[in-house]
């Protein structure tokens, strides 16, 4: 990897060339590579047990979970899309499938009919409650349990500094 970085820097004018970019040093490259692995590998590892045991993708689980935690198990679709980190069109497709399965129902927001509300049914609550156990086990095994308190605090601080902490998801 170090040779690769040196060859990229050499061919791009780094290290003494005219290129003003600050190329990654070994410490930065290790941090970046670890973050990329986290972004690319962790979602699949969290999704596998949900898919195998409950037929849910991670996104679908997050949708059901966020609605289950909302007051009266109801959320505006736009707010739900932001919480689940998905587009409104992707969310609409998922919620349509959930409606067909009797897990969610949609209706105009009584406070402002321009918005649509997604509401979790009792069957939907049952599905997400069962799936939550598998998700929690995966989160603990893959993320939380390997970290000490200092690591957890550092992770929270890092995600906050990157604008990816709980506030980014509205929580």
C-alpha positions as CSV (number, residue, x, y, z in Angstrom):
1,X,0.0,0.0,0.0
2,X,2.8,2.4,0.8
3,X,4.3,1.8,-2.7
4,X,0.9,2.5,-4.2
5,X,0.6,5.8,-2.3
6,X,4.2,6.8,-3.4
7,X,3.5,5.9,-7.0
8,X,0.2,7.9,-7.0
9,X,2.1,10.9,-5.4
10,X,4.9,10.6,-7.9
11,X,2.7,10.5,-11.0
12,X,0.5,13.2,-9.7
13,X,3.2,15.7,-8.9
14,X,3.0,15.2,-5.1
15,X,6.0,15.4,-2.9
16,X,7.9,18.3,-4.4
17,X,5.9,18.6,-7.6
18,X,3.5,21.4,-8.6
19,X,0.5,19.5,-7.2
20,X,-0.8,21.4,-4.1
21,X,-2.7,18.4,-2.7
22,X,-1.7,17.1,0.7
23,X,-1.4,13.3,0.0
24,X,-2.2,11.0,2.9
25,X,0.5,10.0,5.2
26,X,0.6,6.5,6.6
27,X,-1.5,7.4,9.7
28,X,-4.1,9.2,7.6
29,X,-4.2,6.3,5.1
30,X,-4.7,3.8,7.8
31,X,-7.6,5.8,9.3
32,X,-9.2,6.4,5.9
33,X,-8.9,2.7,4.8
34,X,-10.5,1.6,8.1
35,X,-13.3,4.1,7.6
36,X,-13.9,2.9,4.1
37,X,-14.0,-0.7,5.3
38,X,-16.4,0.2,8.0
39,X,-18.7,2.0,5.5
40,X,-18.6,-0.8,2.9
41,X,-18.5,-4.0,5.1
42,X,-20.5,-3.2,8.2
43,X,-23.9,-2.6,6.6
44,X,-23.8,-6.1,5.0
45,X,-22.8,-7.7,8.2
46,X,-25.6,-6.0,10.1
47,X,-28.1,-6.9,7.4
48,X,-27.3,-10.6,7.0
49,X,-29.0,-11.8,10.2
50,X,-32.0,-9.6,9.5
51,X,-32.3,-11.0,6.0
52,X,-31.8,-14.6,7.1
53,X,-34.0,-14.6,10.1
54,X,-36.7,-12.0,9.3
55,X,-36.6,-11.4,5.5
56,X,-35.7,-7.7,6.1
57,X,-33.0,-5.5,4.6
58,X,-31.2,-3.2,7.0
59,X,-33.1,-0.2,5.5
60,X,-36.4,-1.9,5.9
61,X,-35.6,-2.7,9.6
62,X,-34.6,0.9,10.2
63,X,-37.9,2.1,8.7
64,X,-39.9,-0.1,10.9
65,X,-37.7,0.6,13.9
66,X,-38.0,4.4,13.6
67,X,-41.8,4.3,13.2
68,X,-42.0,2.0,16.2
69,X,-40.1,4.5,18.4
70,X,-42.2,7.5,17.2
71,X,-45.1,8.9,19.3
72,X,-48.3,6.8,18.5
73,X,-46.1,4.8,16.1
74,X,-46.6,7.4,13.4
75,X,-44.2,9.5,11.4
76,X,-44.3,11.8,8.4
77,X,-42.8,10.1,5.4
78,X,-40.3,13.0,4.9
79,X,-39.1,12.7,8.5
80,X,-38.9,8.9,8.2
81,X,-36.8,9.2,5.0
82,X,-34.3,11.4,6.8
83,X,-34.2,9.1,9.9
84,X,-33.7,6.0,7.8
85,X,-31.2,7.8,5.6
86,X,-33.0,7.1,2.4
87,X,-34.8,9.0,-0.4
88,X,-38.5,9.6,-0.4
89,X,-38.9,7.4,-3.5
90,X,-37.0,4.5,-1.9
91,X,-39.0,4.9,1.3
92,X,-42.3,5.0,-0.7
93,X,-41.5,1.7,-2.4
94,X,-40.6,0.0,0.9
95,X,-43.7,1.4,2.7
96,X,-45.9,0.3,-0.2
97,X,-44.6,-3.3,0.2
98,X,-45.2,-3.0,4.0
99,X,-48.7,-1.8,3.4
100,X,-49.4,-4.8,1.2
101,X,-48.1,-7.1,4.1
102,X,-50.2,-5.2,6.6
103,X,-47.2,-3.9,8.6
104,X,-47.8,-0.2,7.9
105,X,-50.6,2.1,6.8
106,X,-50.4,5.5,5.2
107,X,-52.8,8.5,5.5
108,X,-52.7,12.3,5.1
109,X,-51.3,14.1,8.1
110,X,-54.3,15.4,10.1
111,X,-52.3,18.5,11.1
112,X,-51.3,19.3,7.5
113,X,-52.8,17.3,4.6
114,X,-49.9,18.1,2.4
115,X,-47.9,15.5,4.2
116,X,-48.3,11.7,4.4
117,X,-48.0,9.8,7.7
118,X,-46.7,6.3,8.0
119,X,-48.2,4.4,10.9
120,X,-47.0,1.0,12.2
121,X,-49.7,-1.6,12.7
122,X,-49.8,-4.2,15.4
123,X,-48.4,-6.8,13.0
124,X,-45.6,-4.4,12.0
125,X,-44.8,-3.9,15.7
126,X,-44.6,-7.6,16.1
127,X,-42.2,-8.0,13.1
128,X,-39.9,-5.2,14.3
129,X,-39.9,-6.4,17.9
130,X,-38.8,-9.9,16.8
131,X,-36.2,-8.4,14.3
132,X,-34.9,-6.0,17.0
133,X,-33.4,-9.0,18.9
134,X,-31.3,-10.1,15.9
135,X,-30.3,-6.5,15.1
136,X,-29.3,-5.8,18.7
137,X,-27.2,-9.0,18.8
138,X,-25.4,-8.0,15.6
139,X,-24.8,-4.4,16.8
140,X,-23.4,-5.6,20.1
141,X,-21.2,-8.3,18.5
142,X,-19.9,-6.3,15.6
143,X,-19.6,-2.8,17.0
144,X,-20.3,-2.2,20.7
145,X,-18.8,-5.1,22.6
146,X,-15.3,-5.0,21.1
147,X,-15.0,-1.3,22.2
148,X,-14.2,0.0,25.7
149,X,-15.8,3.1,27.1
150,X,-13.0,5.3,25.8
151,X,-13.5,3.8,22.3
152,X,-17.2,4.4,22.4
153,X,-16.7,8.0,23.5
154,X,-14.1,8.5,20.8
155,X,-16.5,7.0,18.2
156,X,-19.3,9.3,19.3
157,X,-16.9,12.3,19.2
158,X,-15.7,11.4,15.7
159,X,-19.1,10.8,14.2
160,X,-20.2,14.2,15.7
161,X,-17.2,16.0,14.2
162,X,-18.0,14.5,10.8
163,X,-21.6,15.6,11.1
164,X,-22.7,11.9,11.3
165,X,-23.7,11.6,15.0
166,X,-27.2,11.3,16.4
167,X,-28.1,14.9,15.5
168,X,-27.6,14.1,11.8
169,X,-30.4,11.5,12.1
170,X,-32.6,13.9,14.1
171,X,-31.9,12.1,17.4
